[in-house]
Each structure stands twice: as structure tokens, then as C-alpha cells.
């Protein structure tokens, strides 16, 4: 009869270990989820600031679109200057 009692005690120990592992895993998962949510909120709070800076960057770099036209005109001017210099013998 005593081996049956030991088996029951061993089974109870298994349940305790199982519940302990389950609780520890649940606590770890909750801690990770809370951390992820905190970081997501932090990123979300910074997103409008980032968007504002990107909008400013677009506004500040818009004149660069006209750079191709400026280069084309400069190339034409340089060509004219080179032709004028050649005609003057220089």
C-alpha cells in the first residue's frame, strides 16, 4: 500500500512543478508583452515628430528639383563661352 502513496506523492510533485513552470512562463510572457507595448507607445509618441521633420526635409530639398534645369542652362552658357573664346583666339 505504501508504493501507491509514493506514486500519488510523486504525481502531486509533478503537478506542482508543472504549475510552477506554467506560472513562470506566463509571467515572462506578460513581462515581454508589457515591454513591447511600452516600446510601441514610445515609438508612436515619436512618430508625429519624425513626420514633421520629414515634411520639413521635403520642403527644404524641393529646390533641388530645379537643379537639372540649372545644370542644363550652365552647360549651354559654358558652351557659348567656349565658342566665344575660340573665336577670340584664346
Number of C-alpha atoms within 10 A of each C-alpha: 5 7 8 9 10 11 11 12 12 12 12 12 12 12 12 12 12 12 12 12 12 12 12 12 12 12 12 12 12 12 12 12 12 12 12 12 12 12 12 12 12 11 12 11 11 11 12 11 11 12 11 11 12 12 11 12 11 11 10 10 9 11 9 10 9 9 11 10 11 12 11 11 12 12 12 12 12 12 12 12 12 13 13 12 11 10 9 8 7 8
